Amino acid sequence: MSNIYDSLTRAIADHWKAHDNKYPQKVILPPAQLEALIALRRTGLQGLGGDQLADETKFLGVPLEQDATTPGVLIAHDGSEVAIAAQADA
C-alpha cells in the first residue's frame, strides 16, 4: 500500500529522470490528499526532533496547489498532466 508522500516522491523523481532534471511546474492535489501529505511530513519531522514545516506550499521544491475537482496530478515542465497514483498500490 502506498501513501501520497511516497507516490508524489516517485512522480517527481520520475519526472526529473525523464526530463533532464527539469522541475515540474506544480502538483495539484484534492484537499484530503494535501492534508494527508502535510500530516505525513509533520509526523516525519517530529520523529526527527523538529516541530514545524518550513513551507507547506512546496514539496521537494515543487509548488503545491489544492483543487477539489482533481484526482491528483503533476503538471510537467511542458504543461502536460501526469496522474499521481496515491491510492492503494497493491
Residue, then its C-alpha position, 0 to 999 in steps of 0.5 A: m500500500s502506498n501513501i501520497y508522500d511516497s507516490l508524489t516522491r516517485a512522480i517527481a523523481d520520475h519526472w526529473k529522470a525523464h526530463d533532464n532534471k527539469y522541475p515540474q511546474k506544480v502538483i495539484l492535489p484534492p484537499a484530503q490528499l494535501e492534508a494527508l501529505i502535510a500530516l505525513r511530513r509533520t509526523g516525519l519531522q517530529g520523529l526527527g526532533g523538529d516541530q514545524l514545516a518550513d513551507e507547506t506550499k512546496f514539496l521537494g521544491v515543487p509548488l503545491e496547489q489544492d483543487a477539489t475537482t482533481p484526482g491528483v496530478l503533476i503538471a510537467h515542465d511542458g504543461s502536460e498532466v501526469a496522474i499521481a497514483a496515491q491510492a492503494d498500490a497493491 
